[in-house]
Amino acid sequence: MRVAHLSLTDFRSYPTADLALEPGVTTFLGRNGNGKTNLVEAVCYLSTLSSHRAATDGPLVRAGADRAVVRADVVRDDRHALIELEVNPGRANRARINRGVVPRARDVLGLVRVVLFAPEDLALVKGDPDGRRRNLDELLTLRAPRLAGVRADYDRVLKQRNTLLRSAGHARGSTGKESLLATLSVWDEQLVRHGSELTAARLRLVHALRPLVQETYGQIAPGRGVPELAYRASLVDGPAGSEVPGPDLEELAGEAGTGEKRLAGLMIEALARVQRAELERGVTLVGPHRDDLVLSLGDLPARGFASHGESWSLALSLRLAAHDLLTADGDEPILVLDDVFAELDVARREALAERVADSEQVLVTAAVDDDVPERLRGVRFDVTPGEVNRAG
């Protein structure tokens, strides 16, 4: 898979931009703040409908404009498809495929597969659980776009259930409280249905990623230990529960036809166990929104104990493992390396270059030409404020 042509209108700093891209490595060079990352961010947005630098769509639209448009000619198995996204902050975004309007913007998910490695990825190791959950869910959606709907349904039910919990917690009189609790059971059923499906998908993903992360880490940081990935689920490790090792859950989730059902049973039990605490606090305490991907090196958690270099190696291994997993699915994704070489030492730069140089399409951004390894010196674009020009 690759992007053959990228066109932007009022996206970030660009009133317009029009680029023909080739297979192999393309490097965008320019000073910090000139707009290099804006270009690759647009490609990534086609893949995930989100930005790795902004929590909302507002910053993606150029100051003074009311919308932004990203268009890409995407080549997949020698077939071309034109993907268009209209970014409308505060309103529903719109999407087109080959000029035809699709019902929802998320219907384009899966058509463009991108794996991004950026300085922000250090938070996958050092940051809060939310970033690790989001990383898992975005990879899930790339592999199975229908799970975007499961995620959206779960978030909707979670919001409604939290509202009801707050109301029930403040209800006066037994009759009113009983009525609210009866309604709560209806939302519980939906929470369990969507939550168990999402949890099972995450567990299977962690099981598939683990050996790939371990292999990649051994190539990037040989002799520096073996990383471990474990999924910590609130349905067995809630406020009143004790931790159950991730691999046991993975085995359960992998049981054909019964994994989701058994996870649903565990979630129902956990919700009953924490109901009093939920009513007191007014929030849902069990479900995939409370889970975490625990990363370890040796016997110690990476968060708080891994060195800076180990953390970078682990974050990079997570991204390259995702790239390998998607490639094994039969469709090699576009790889974006956004301003990362300045953060890596020479050995890690060369190890990264060795792993990705032969990929179908690699998009690199860098402020300093010498930071980019020789093996990744492909087509070059010089980026100045508002302009992108092919060098040579």
C-alpha positions in Angstrom: 0.0 0.0 0.0 1.2 3.5 -0.7 -0.1 7.1 -1.3 0.6 8.1 -4.9 -0.7 11.7 -4.5 -1.6 13.9 -1.6 -3.6 17.1 -1.8 -4.4 19.4 1.1 -6.7 22.4 1.5 -6.5 24.5 4.6 -5.0 21.7 6.6 -2.8 23.0 9.4 -0.4 25.6 7.9 -1.1 24.8 4.3 -3.7 26.9 2.3 -3.0 24.3 -0.4 -0.4 21.6 -1.0 -0.1 19.1 -3.9 2.5 16.3 -3.8 3.2 13.4 -6.0 4.7 10.6 -3.9 6.7 7.6 -5.0 7.2 4.1 -3.6 10.1 3.6 -1.3 11.5 6.2 1.0 10.5 9.9 0.9 12.1 12.4 3.2 10.7 15.8 4.1 13.5 18.1 5.3 13.1 21.5 6.9 13.5 23.5 10.1 11.3 22.8 13.0 8.0 24.7 12.6 8.1 24.7 8.8 5.3 22.2 8.4 7.0 18.8 7.8 4.9 17.0 10.4 1.7 18.5 9.0 2.2 16.6 5.8 2.6 13.2 7.3 -0.1 14.0 9.9 -2.5 14.3 7.0 -1.6 10.9 5.8 -2.0 9.4 9.3 -5.4 11.1 9.6 -6.7 9.2 6.7 -5.8 6.0 8.5 -7.2 6.7 12.0 -9.4 9.8 11.7 -7.4 11.3 14.6 -4.2 13.2 15.1 -1.2 12.1 17.2 -0.6 15.7 18.2 -4.2 17.0 18.9 -7.1 15.7 20.9 -9.7 17.4 18.7 -10.0 18.3 15.1 -10.0 22.1 15.6 -6.2 22.5 15.4 -6.1 20.7 12.1 -7.9 23.5 10.3 -5.9 26.5 9.1 -6.5 29.7 11.1 -9.3 31.6 9.4 -10.7 28.7 7.5 -13.9 26.8 8.5 -12.9 23.4 7.3 -9.9 21.4 5.9 -9.8 18.8 3.1 -7.4 15.9 2.8 -7.3 14.0 -0.5 -5.1 11.0 -1.3 -4.8 8.7 -4.3 -4.1 5.4 -2.6 -2.6 2.4 -4.5 -3.4 -1.0 -3.2 -2.5 -4.2 -5.2 -2.1 -1.9 -8.3 -5.6 -0.5 -7.9 -6.2 3.2 -7.3 -8.7 4.7 -4.9 -9.4 8.4 -4.2 -10.0 9.0 -0.5 -11.3 12.4 0.6 -11.9 13.7 4.1 -13.6 17.0 5.0 -12.6 18.0 8.5 -15.4 20.1 10.1 -14.6 21.0 13.7 -17.8 21.0 15.8 -19.7 19.3 13.1 -19.8 15.9 11.5 -16.8 15.2 9.2 -17.6 14.0 5.7 -15.9 11.5 3.5 -15.9 10.4 -0.1 -14.5 7.3 -1.8 -13.9 7.7 -5.5 -16.0 10.9 -5.5 -19.0 9.1 -3.9 -20.2 10.3 -0.5 -20.2 7.6 2.2 -22.7 7.6 5.1 -20.1 8.1 7.9 -16.5 9.3 7.9 -15.5 6.2 9.7 -16.5 4.2 6.7 -13.0 5.0 5.2 -11.2 3.3 8.1 -9.1 0.4 6.8 -8.7 1.8 3.3 -5.5 3.5 4.3 -3.2 1.7 6.7 -0.4 3.7 8.4 2.0 2.9 11.2 3.4 6.1 12.8 6.5 6.4 15.0 6.9 9.8 16.5 8.5 11.4 19.6 5.1 11.3 21.3 5.3 7.5 21.3 7.6 7.6 24.3 4.3 8.1 26.2 3.4 4.5 25.2 6.0 3.4 27.8 6.2 6.3 30.2 2.7 7.7 30.0 -0.8 7.0 31.3 -2.9 3.9 30.4 -5.2 6.0 28.1 -2.5 6.3 25.4 -1.8 2.5 25.5 -5.5 1.7 25.2 -5.8 4.1 22.3 -2.8 2.5 20.6 -4.4 -0.9 20.9 -7.8 0.2 19.6 -6.3 2.1 16.6 -4.4 -1.0 15.6 -7.5 -3.2 16.1 -9.5 -0.9 13.8 -6.8 -1.0 11.1 -7.1 -4.8 11.2 -10.9 -5.0 11.6 -12.6 -1.7 10.7 -16.0 -2.9 12.1 -14.5 -2.6 15.6 -14.7 1.2 15.2 -18.4 0.8 15.6 -17.9 -1.4 18.7 -15.7 1.3 20.2 -18.2 4.0 19.4 -21.1 2.0 20.8 -19.2 1.2 24.0 -18.3 4.9 24.5 -21.9 5.9 24.0 -23.2 3.4 26.5 -20.4 4.3 29.0 -21.4 7.9 28.9 -25.1 7.2 29.5 -24.4 4.7 32.2 -22.1 7.2 34.1 -24.9 9.8 33.9 -27.4 7.3 35.4 -25.0 6.3 38.1 -24.6 9.9 39.2 -28.4 10.3 39.2 -28.9 7.1 41.2 -26.3 8.0 43.7 -28.1 11.3 44.5 -31.7 9.9 44.3 -33.9 10.4 47.3 -36.4 7.8 48.4 -36.3 4.0 47.8 -38.8 4.1 44.9 -36.9 6.6 42.8 -33.6 4.8 43.5 -35.1 1.3 42.6 -36.4 2.8 39.3 -33.0 4.1 38.4 -31.3 0.8 39.3 -33.7 -1.1 37.1 -32.8 1.2 34.2 -29.1 0.7 35.1 -29.5 -3.0 34.5 -30.5 -2.3 30.9 -27.3 -0.2 30.3 -25.3 -3.0 32.0 -26.4 -5.4 29.4 -25.2 -3.2 26.6 -22.0 -2.3 28.4 -21.2 -6.0 28.9 -22.0 -6.8 25.2 -19.8 -4.2 23.7 -17.2 -4.3 26.5 -16.6 -8.0 26.3 -16.2 -7.9 22.5 -13.7 -5.1 22.7 -11.8 -6.8 25.6 -11.6 -10.1 23.7 -10.2 -8.3 20.6 -7.6 -6.5 22.7 -6.5 -9.7 24.4 -6.1 -11.5 21.1 -4.1 -8.5 19.7 -1.7 -8.5 22.7 -1.2 -12.3 22.2 -0.3 -11.7 18.6 2.0 -8.7 19.3 4.0 -10.2 22.1 6.4 -12.4 20.1 6.8 -9.7 17.4 7.7 -7.0 20.0 10.2 -9.4 21.7 11.9 -10.3 18.4 12.1 -6.6 17.3 13.4 -5.5 20.7 16.1 -8.1 20.5 17.2 -6.7 17.1 17.2 -3.0 18.2 18.6 -3.5 21.7 20.4 -6.8 21.8 21.3 -8.1 25.2 19.1 -5.6 27.0 16.5 -8.1 28.3 13.3 -9.5 27.0 10.1 -7.3 27.1 6.8 -8.6 28.3 3.3 -7.5 27.4 0.4 -8.3 29.8 -3.2 -7.1 29.6 -4.5 -5.9 32.9 -8.3 -6.1 32.8 -10.5 -4.4 35.4 -13.0 -7.2 35.1 -10.7 -9.4 37.1 -8.4 -6.7 38.7 -11.0 -4.2 39.9 -11.0 -2.2 43.1 -12.1 -5.2 45.1 -10.4 -7.9 43.1 -7.0 -9.5 42.8 -4.9 -9.5 39.6 -5.3 -12.5 37.3 -2.2 -12.9 34.9 -2.9 -11.7 31.4 -2.0 -15.0 29.6 -4.9 -16.7 31.4 -7.3 -14.2 30.0 -5.7 -14.4 26.6 -6.3 -18.2 26.6 -9.9 -17.6 27.6 -10.5 -14.9 25.0 -9.0 -17.2 22.3 -11.5 -20.0 22.8 -13.5 -20.2 19.6 -17.1 -19.2 20.0 -17.0 -18.9 23.8 -14.3 -16.3 24.6 -16.6 -13.3 24.5 -19.3 -15.2 26.4 -17.0 -16.1 29.3 -15.6 -12.6 29.4 -19.1 -11.3 29.6 -19.8 -13.5 32.5 -16.7 -12.2 34.3 -17.7 -8.6 33.6 -21.2 -9.2 34.9 -19.8 -10.6 38.2 -17.4 -7.6 38.4 -20.1 -5.0 37.9 -22.2 -6.6 40.7 -19.1 -6.6 43.0 -18.4 -2.9 42.5 -22.0 -1.5 42.3 -21.9 0.2 45.7 -18.6 1.8 44.9 -19.9 3.0 41.5 -23.0 4.6 43.0 -20.8 6.4 45.6 -18.4 7.7 43.0 -20.8 8.1 40.0 -18.5 6.4 37.5 -18.2 3.0 35.9 -15.3 1.1 37.5 -15.3 -2.0 35.3 -14.7 -2.3 31.5 -12.1 -1.8 28.8 -11.9 2.0 29.5 -10.2 1.0 32.9 -7.8 -1.5 31.5 -4.1 -1.2 30.7 -1.3 -2.8 28.7 1.5 -3.4 31.2 5.0 -3.3 29.6 7.9 -4.9 31.5 11.6 -5.5 31.0 12.8 -8.4 33.0 11.0 -8.4 36.3 10.4 -4.7 36.4 7.6 -2.5 34.9 9.0 -0.4 32.1 7.1 2.6 33.3 9.3 4.1 36.0 12.2 1.7 35.7 13.3 1.6 32.1 16.1 3.9 31.0 15.5 6.5 28.4 17.2 4.4 25.7 15.2 1.3 26.8 12.0 3.2 26.7 12.7 4.4 23.2 13.6 0.9 22.0 10.4 -0.5 23.5 8.2 2.2 21.9 9.9 1.6 18.6 9.5 -2.2 19.0 5.7 -1.7 19.6 5.4 0.3 16.3 7.5 -2.0 14.2 5.6 -5.0 15.6 2.4 -3.4 14.5 3.9 -2.9 11.1 4.9 -6.6 10.9 1.5 -7.7 12.1 -0.4 -5.7 9.5 2.0 -6.9 6.8 1.4 -10.5 7.8 -2.3 -9.8 7.3 -1.5 -9.4 3.7 -1.4 -5.6 3.2 1.9 -3.8 4.1 1.1 -0.4 5.7 2.7 2.9 5.0 5.4 3.6 7.6 5.8 7.2 8.9 8.9 8.2 10.9 8.2 11.6 12.2 11.2 13.5 13.5 12.5 10.5 15.4 16.1 10.2 14.2 17.3 13.2 16.3 16.0 11.3 19.4 17.9 8.0 18.6 21.5 7.2 19.0 23.5 6.0 16.0 23.1 2.3 16.8 19.3 2.6 17.0 19.2 4.7 13.9 21.0 2.1 11.9 18.9 -0.7 13.4 15.7 1.1 12.4 17.0 1.8 8.9 17.9 -1.8 8.5 14.4 -2.9 9.4 12.4 -0.5 7.2 14.5 0.4 4.2 12.8 -2.1 1.9 9.3 -1.3 2.9 6.8 -0.4 0.2 6.5 3.3 1.3 8.3 5.1 4.1 7.7 8.8 4.9 10.4 10.4 6.9 10.6 13.9 8.5 13.8 15.4 9.7 15.2 18.9 10.6 18.8 17.9 9.9 19.8 15.9 6.8 22.7 14.2 8.5 20.3 12.6 11.1 18.8 10.4 8.4 20.7 7.1 7.9 22.2 6.6 4.4 19.9 3.7 3.7 16.9 6.0 4.0 18.1 8.7 1.6 15.4 8.4 -1.1 13.3 11.1 -2.7 13.7 14.4 -0.8 11.3 17.3 -0.4 12.5 20.7 1.0 9.8 22.2 3.3 9.6 25.9 4.0 6.7 27.7 5.6 3.6 27.0 3.4 5.7 25.4 0.6 6.9 21.9 -0.3 9.3 21.5 -3.2 11.0 18.4 -4.5 14.8 18.6 -4.3 17.0 17.9 -7.3 
